[in-house]
């Protein structure tokens, strides 16, 4: 099966959990909460690449306050010999000290990378640090300190994609959130 055929099959066999209208409503709600909380602020918004690109674009288009925008790209080693430390592919260029910082990502799943990002950013002494995510996956595997202050949608414990989230590096651009069939055997 070609990669194009694989992509078509993945989408055809997936369940649509939230259509584009439901996702737009979630973005509207997130932006309304952010507009209320940051109205008198000039926050620095940090997009978590790659998945957070779509959520950051959608949310920031709805904001009524001025902000600065930067991005970060980080990953964690998962092997026992490396300790799971954060590896920066790209740190923010903008100074964080004394700033209100808002991190935007696509999904809060187990949250290990988000916990590491939060700890690393706190070392730069921001005035405040909050996280917004489009989706939160509902399960009991969450890292103890993993959380987001702003959550748009709750998704079941299935492999989800669309709205920045990928399945085998495909379908990030979908305007809705889809889930692989549970019988497929793919992970969460």
C-alpha positions as CSV (number, residue, x, y, z in Angstrom):
1,X,0.0,0.0,0.0
2,X,1.4,3.4,-0.9
3,X,1.7,6.2,1.6
4,X,-1.2,8.1,-0.1
5,X,-3.4,5.0,0.1
6,X,-2.4,4.5,3.7
7,X,-3.5,8.1,4.5
8,X,-6.8,7.7,2.7
9,X,-7.5,4.4,4.6
10,X,-6.6,5.9,8.0
11,X,-9.1,8.8,7.5
12,X,-11.8,6.7,5.9
13,X,-11.8,4.2,8.8
14,X,-11.5,6.8,11.6
15,X,-14.3,8.1,13.8
16,X,-15.0,11.8,13.8
17,X,-15.1,12.8,17.5
18,X,-15.4,16.6,17.0
19,X,-16.3,18.1,13.6
20,X,-15.0,21.5,12.5
21,X,-17.8,23.4,14.0
22,X,-17.3,21.9,17.4
23,X,-13.5,22.6,17.2
24,X,-14.2,26.2,16.2
25,X,-16.5,26.6,19.2
26,X,-13.8,25.3,21.5
27,X,-11.3,27.8,20.0
28,X,-13.9,30.6,20.5
29,X,-14.3,29.5,24.1
30,X,-10.5,29.3,24.8
31,X,-10.0,32.7,23.2
32,X,-12.9,34.3,25.3
33,X,-11.2,33.0,28.5
34,X,-7.8,34.2,27.4
35,X,-9.3,37.6,26.4
36,X,-10.7,38.0,29.9
37,X,-7.5,36.9,31.7
38,X,-5.0,38.8,29.6
39,X,-6.9,41.9,28.7
40,X,-4.6,44.2,30.7
41,X,-1.4,42.3,29.8
42,X,1.1,42.0,27.1
43,X,1.9,38.3,27.3
44,X,4.5,36.3,25.4
45,X,2.7,33.4,23.6
46,X,4.9,30.4,23.0
47,X,3.8,27.9,20.4
48,X,4.9,24.3,21.0
49,X,6.0,22.9,17.6
50,X,4.9,21.0,15.7
51,X,1.4,20.1,17.0
52,X,0.8,23.5,18.6
53,X,1.1,25.4,15.4
54,X,-2.6,24.9,14.4
55,X,-4.0,25.7,17.9
56,X,-1.7,28.7,18.2
57,X,-2.9,30.1,14.8
58,X,-6.6,29.5,15.6
59,X,-6.5,30.9,19.1
60,X,-4.3,34.0,18.4
61,X,-6.6,35.0,15.5
62,X,-9.4,35.4,18.1
63,X,-7.5,37.4,20.7
64,X,-8.3,41.0,21.3
65,X,-5.2,42.0,23.2
66,X,-1.6,42.7,22.1
67,X,0.9,39.9,22.5
68,X,4.3,38.8,21.4
69,X,4.7,35.5,19.7
70,X,7.6,33.0,19.7
71,X,7.9,29.3,19.6
72,X,9.8,26.4,21.1
73,X,10.5,22.9,20.0
74,X,11.5,20.3,22.6
75,X,11.6,16.6,23.0
76,X,12.4,14.1,25.7
77,X,14.7,11.1,25.6
78,X,12.7,8.2,27.0
79,X,15.5,5.7,27.5
80,X,16.5,4.7,31.0
81,X,20.1,5.8,30.3
82,X,19.2,9.4,29.6
83,X,16.8,10.1,32.4
84,X,14.0,11.5,30.3
85,X,15.6,15.0,30.2
86,X,14.3,17.7,28.0
87,X,16.2,18.3,24.7
88,X,15.7,21.7,23.2
89,X,15.5,21.7,19.4
90,X,14.7,25.4,19.6
91,X,14.4,27.6,22.7
92,X,12.4,30.8,22.6
93,X,14.5,33.9,21.5
94,X,12.4,36.3,23.5
95,X,13.3,37.0,27.1
96,X,10.9,35.5,29.6
97,X,12.0,37.1,32.8
98,X,9.2,39.1,34.4
99,X,6.8,38.3,31.6
100,X,3.3,36.7,31.5
101,X,4.0,33.6,29.4
102,X,1.3,31.5,27.7
103,X,2.3,28.2,26.2
104,X,-0.1,26.8,23.5
105,X,-0.1,23.2,22.4
106,X,-2.5,20.8,20.7
107,X,-3.1,18.1,23.3
108,X,-2.4,17.2,26.9
109,X,-1.9,13.5,26.9
110,X,0.5,11.9,29.5
111,X,2.1,15.3,29.8
112,X,5.8,14.3,30.5
113,X,7.2,16.7,27.9
114,X,4.8,19.5,29.0
115,X,6.0,19.1,32.6
116,X,9.6,19.3,31.5
117,X,8.9,22.4,29.3
118,X,7.1,24.1,32.2
119,X,10.0,23.4,34.6
120,X,12.6,24.6,32.0
121,X,10.6,27.8,31.3
122,X,10.2,28.6,35.1
123,X,14.0,28.7,35.3
124,X,13.8,31.9,33.2
125,X,11.7,33.6,36.0
126,X,8.5,34.6,34.1
127,X,6.0,36.6,36.1
128,X,3.4,33.9,35.3
129,X,3.3,30.7,33.2
130,X,0.1,29.1,32.0
131,X,-0.7,26.5,29.4
132,X,-3.6,26.3,26.9
133,X,-4.4,23.2,24.9
134,X,-7.1,22.4,22.4
135,X,-7.6,18.9,23.8
136,X,-7.1,16.9,27.0
137,X,-7.0,13.1,26.7
138,X,-9.0,11.5,29.5
139,X,-7.0,8.6,31.2
140,X,-5.2,7.8,34.3
141,X,-1.6,7.8,32.9
142,X,-1.0,11.5,33.4
143,X,2.2,12.6,34.9
144,X,1.6,13.9,38.4
145,X,2.4,17.6,37.7
146,X,1.0,17.7,34.2
147,X,-1.9,20.2,33.8
148,X,-3.2,23.0,31.6
149,X,-5.0,26.0,32.8
150,X,-7.0,26.3,29.7
151,X,-8.6,23.3,28.0
152,X,-10.9,23.3,24.9
153,X,-12.1,19.8,24.6
154,X,-11.9,16.5,26.4
155,X,-11.1,13.5,24.2
156,X,-11.4,9.8,25.0
157,X,-8.4,7.6,25.5
158,X,-7.9,6.8,21.9
159,X,-5.3,7.6,19.3
160,X,-6.6,11.0,18.0
161,X,-5.5,13.2,15.1
162,X,-6.4,16.4,13.3
163,X,-6.1,20.0,14.5
164,X,-2.3,19.7,14.7
165,X,-2.2,16.1,16.0
166,X,-0.8,13.6,13.6
167,X,-1.3,9.9,12.9
168,X,1.9,8.5,11.4
169,X,3.0,12.1,10.5
170,X,-0.3,12.6,8.5
171,X,-3.5,14.5,8.8
172,X,-2.5,17.3,11.1
173,X,-4.3,19.8,8.9
174,X,-7.8,18.3,9.4
175,X,-10.3,20.9,10.9
176,X,-11.9,18.2,13.1
177,X,-10.6,15.7,15.6
178,X,-10.6,12.0,14.6
179,X,-9.8,8.8,16.3
180,X,-8.5,5.6,15.0
181,X,-10.8,2.6,15.3
182,X,-10.1,0.9,18.6
183,X,-9.7,-2.4,16.9
184,X,-6.7,-1.1,14.9
185,X,-4.3,-1.8,17.8
186,X,-2.6,1.6,17.6
187,X,-1.5,3.2,20.8
188,X,-3.0,6.2,22.6
